[in-house]
Amino acid sequence: MKKRKITDTGNNLTTSRKQSHVELVVSEQVSFRQTSSGFDRIRFVHNALPEIALSDVETSTDFLGKHLDVPILISSMTGGYEAAERINRALGALSAKFGAAMGVGSQRQALEDKRFHNSFKVARKANPSGLIFSNIGAVEVARLAGKGKTASIKRIIDLVEADALIIHLNPLQELLQPEGSSNFTGVLNGIGKCVKSVGVPVIVKEVGAGISKDVAKQLLEVGVLVIDVAGAGGTSWAGVEILRQKKKLRSVLEPFWDWGIPTVDALLQVRELRESMTFGIISSGGIRNGLDIAKSIALGADLVGIAKPLVSTFMEGGEKSLNKKMEDLITQLKYCMFLTGSKNVEALSKQPLQKF
Ligand SMILES: Cc1cc2nc3c(=O)[nH]c(=O)nc-3n(C[C@H](O)[C@H](O)[C@H](O)COP(=O)(O)O)c2cc1C
């Protein structure tokens, strides 16, 4: 394992935190240790008579009124410090090249000052007509709502000309973060106010601890249009924050490393709400290959998000490796579609899955 190097940018707290997150995720082992996302527990029914040609397989889809060539989301990751500009430019270019959606990382820093606005703007510049999402945390939403200022969130949406706003719920991460907040009061109310004032659809996600059926129901009832379950089994944000803590505190926090609802369980719970409500589902948290993408779609997801593998690939191998990574994911997805006789995403969404 590479030696951990945490950069002190000499800038404000949000700026240096965002930079240290990328550095830690790339250089340290930050996966869940015992919890699997659950995709290894299920498999497709093999179709020995698919009656299609691989060349017939079509991966395109529509989401929030825009066309995508693949049902893939480059999950929200970074922005708000100088070096993030290079990362978001590359991720934006990746989304444009492959027709995928992209979320920029938390834009809290952009609300604090203008220095690194460009690190967010580059995503839209790289993909002028694609599906791009803004991002802000739940604590910030509650704080702004408390002051009657949710409309100021419009500024960060305008910054990337976003098609939708993603709000991330991260109580576990905030709790374990050295400089985090342990006050989550007023979050649901704040999200409800955002829905009414920001003028674009609101998506709510976790960051790797999952969204339960009950939480999703409350969110949908205040007008949220899409739930990204962002479940456990991939990057452990408890793990990342534990590594950022002083050594003497780590042993107290270690038992939380694997906290969360596995992605497959969160998907199974949240999709039950589709019996009575209409909304979009994004599957993410531990998506590591095209089979996980295909299984997510068969479990009800409209879009499938990937975070850590993409930023790690870019930081270690540059744009060429990043493009190859995406090509591989799409090849695996297509092979899965061929082997289940699914000509398109809609047919894939109807495929039965079996437990191992
Ligand atoms: C370096 C890095 C930074 C992240 N920053 C954010 C963020 O600012 N906002 C957010 O909603 N999620 C953030 N996430 C969480 C991801 O969007 C995702 O929910 C989580 O990492 C689980 O996906 P994975 O297992 O594919 O990494 C970040 C993830 C990574 C790897």
The ligand as an ORCA input file, in Angstrom:
! r2SCAN-3c Opt
* xyz 0 1
  C     -13.179     10.973     -3.393
  C     -14.653     10.924     -3.158
  C     -15.313     12.091     -2.770
  C     -16.696     12.077     -2.552
  N     -17.355     13.258     -2.296
  C     -18.716     13.270     -2.297
  C     -19.431     14.494     -2.265
  O     -18.854     15.575     -2.237
  N     -20.790     14.439     -2.269
  C     -21.470     13.247     -2.306
  O     -22.704     13.243     -2.354
  N     -20.807     12.075     -2.321
  C     -19.467     12.061     -2.334
  N     -18.797     10.869     -2.418
  C     -19.542      9.609     -2.265
  C     -19.842      8.928     -3.576
  O     -20.630      9.738     -4.404
  C     -20.522      7.548     -3.339
  O     -21.811      7.745     -2.807
  C     -19.750      6.620     -2.418
  O     -18.342      6.774     -2.534
  C     -20.079      5.152     -2.694
  O     -19.755      4.793     -4.009
  P     -18.448      3.896     -4.386
  O     -18.528      2.657     -3.535
  O     -18.606      3.621     -5.863
  O     -17.255      4.727     -4.069
  C     -17.424     10.857     -2.652
  C     -16.737      9.692     -3.031
  C     -15.380      9.709     -3.297
  C     -14.707      8.441     -3.711
*
